[in-house]
């Protein structure tokens, strides 16, 4: 079943109100805040020519936090976000 999933979809198992185990396939929709952060990262790297560490500094100066407010931005994460959104925003 999982091999039939298309990119951008997720397989989910859950228990319904009647107690039966059910499953569904749902399309993943990006959260608006994540798209906004992706747009900022792409702009900083492509238009302003910043590297990953400089991008982290700017995000921290602007007060832009990760999903988990107790964790910090890392260069590998900026790289991952940049590759994910490059050319799409």
N, C-alpha and C positions, 0 to 999 in steps of 0.2 A: 504494500500500500504506500509506504513512504517513498519508494522509488518513483511513483507516479506523480509526486508533487512537482508543481511548476515553481520556478524561481519566484520569490516574493510571496509564497504561501506557507502556512504553518499547519501541521497536523495537531489536533488537540483532542484529548480524551477527558471526559467529565462524567459525573454521576448526575442523572436527571432527578427531578422532584419525585418520580415514582421509584427511585432506587436503582434503575437500570444503568449499566455502563454504556455510554454513547460516545461517538466520536464525530468530529467535523473537520473540514478543511476550510480555513479562512484566509483571506488575503491580508497581508501585513500592510498597514497604512502608517506612514511615518507620522510621528507626533510633531505638531507645528513648531514647538520650541526646538526640537532636534533639527528640523529643516533650517530654522533661523540660525542656529549655531553652525551648521554645515555651510551655510551661505557666507557667514562671517569668516570662517576658516579659509574657504576657497578664495574669497576676496583678499584676505591678508597675504596669502601665499602667492597668488597669481598676479594681482594688480600692484600690491605694495612690495612684492619681492622678499617677504620675510621668510626666515627658516622656521623650523618647528619650535625651537626654544624661544625665539622672538615672538612667535604667535602665542605661545603660552603666556609670556609676559604681558602681552596686550590683553588677552582674555582675563587675566587676573586683575589688571588695572581697571578694566571695564566692569569687574565684579561678576563675570559670567561663570557660573558654577556648573559642575558635572551633575548628573542625575543624583549621585550620592554626594551630598554636600560635605561629607567628612573626608572624601578622597581628593587627590590633587591631579591636575592635568599632567600627562606624561607625553614625551615626544612620539612614542610608538602609537599612542591613541590619536594624536593629531594627524599622524601619517595615515592611519586607518580611516579616519573621518574624511580626510582630504581625498584619498583614493576612492572612497564610496561616493562622494558628491561631485568630484571633478567632472566637468562636462555636462552635468545634469541640472545645474542651477544657473 
